[in-house]
């Protein structure tokens, strides 16, 4: 039992020097990516939902941690769309219930692990599909494509352009 509880202690965190240059590139990418999604939503898809909460977390990964395995294009697009599809199926089957919430998130985690497309915001997409309200529910089976697939693809295009402008960054690491 002592070994079990000792794992929870963790280690002392030592903060390194702040890299203002890297933080600036992250800000630029996040601003440009979310601006592109928001602009497209306002101008071309005014009658459709395009901006969802999981895109905020996707922005952190693809712009601030572009080397992360969770930030690679395959994970971003497939992990998010697969999870959204699972979320829609859970909502269609069980409605906006606690069981649907639990199944949507847990099944999306399982599916992403089994397909090697883990993208943490994907689980948020599954959750949004269940609890997102009438506007999300009205999209039905389109939700994984628009807004999730289209939004992720647009943010990835911006990430590829912005992250590779910086000499010290390379994105993506793999497809």
N, C-alpha and C positions, 0 to 999 in steps of 0.2 A: 504494500500500500504506500510505503514511503517513496518508492521509485515512481509510482503513478503521480503522486502529488508534487514531486520534485520537478517533473516535466513542466509544470505550470508556472514555475518561477521565472523562466525566461532569463535572458542575459541583459546586462546593462547596455543601453543603446548609446552609441557614440555618433554624434552628428558630425558629418564632414563639412567642409567649406561649402558655402552656397555658390552655385554656378548660375549667376545672373544671366549669362548668355544663353545657357540651355533653357532656363525658365522663360526667357523672352521668346525663344523659338516655340516652346510649348504653348505660350499665350497666343502667339500669332496663329499657330495651327488651329487651336481650339476656337479662336475668334473667327477665323476664315471658314472653318468647317461648319460651325453652327450658323454663321451668317448665310452660307450657301443653302443649308437646309431650310432655315427660316425664310429666306428670300423666295426659294422655290415654292414653299408652302403658301406664302402670301400672294405671289404673282401668278403662278401657273396652276396651283392646286388649291385655290382658295376654298373650294367646297369640300376638300378632303383633308383629313388629319395627316400631317407629315412629321411634326415634332412630337416626340415622346420622351419621357423621362430617362429611359435607358440610354439615350444618346449622350447625356451628360457624362455618364460613366464610361461610355465608349470613347468619348473625347479624352478623358484622362489617360486611358490606355494608349490610344494611337498617337496622341500628340505629346504626352509627358513621359510615357514609357514605351516608345516604339520598338525597343528590342525585346520586350516581353513576348513570350510565346502566345499569351492571350491576346496580343495586339496584332497578330499577323492576319493578313486578308482572309485566308480560309476560315480562321476562327471567328473573325468579326462577322462575316457574311453568313456562313453556314451555321455557326453556333447560334446567332441571333434568329435567323429564319427558322431553323429547326425548332428552337425553343418557342418561338411565337406560334408555330403550327401546333405544337403540343398544347400550348395555352388555349388556343382557339378550340381544339378538340375537347379539352377538359371543360371549358365553358359550355360548349354545345351539349355535352353529355350531362353535366351536373349543375349548370348555372353558376351564379356568383356565390358559391358556398365555400365554407372553410375547407371542405374536402377537396373541392376543385382547386383552391389555392395551393394546398399542400401537394396535391398530385402534379399540378402544372410545374411547380418549381422543382420538386424532387425528380420527376420524370425528365425534365429538361436537363438537369444536372447529369442524370444517368445517360441520357442520349448523347450529350456533348462528350462525356468521358469515353463512351463506347465508340464514337466516331472520331475521336481525337480532334474535336473542334471546340474545346472549352473556351468560352468567352463569358466572364462573369455577368456582364450586362445582358447576356442572353436569358439568364434566369429572370431578370427584371422584365424582359419582353414577354416571357411566359406569364408572369404575374400580372402585367398590364393587360394582357389579353383576357384575363379573368375578371379583374376588378376595375378595368378602365372606364366603365360607364357606357351609356347609350351610344356615344359617338364611336367608341372603339368596337362595341358589340355590333353596331350597324355595318361595319366593314366585313364582318364574318371571316370567311376564308381568304379574303383579300389582305387582311392585316399582315400576314407574314411577308407579302410582296410590297405593299404600300400601306403603311409607311416604313416598315422594318427593312426590307431588302433595298428599296430605293434610297432611303436615308443613309444606311450603312455604306452603300456603294458610293454615294456622293461624298460622304465624309472620308472614305478611303482614298478617293481621287485627290482630295485636298491634302490628305496626309502624305501621299506619295510625292506630290508637288512641293509642299512646304518642308517636310522633313529632309528631303534631299537637297534643298537649298543650303542647309547648314553643312559645313565641311566635316564636322565631327559626327554627323548622323548618317545612317543608311537605312532606308525603309523601302520595301519590306526585307526582312531577313530571309524569308522563304514564302512560297505561295502554297 
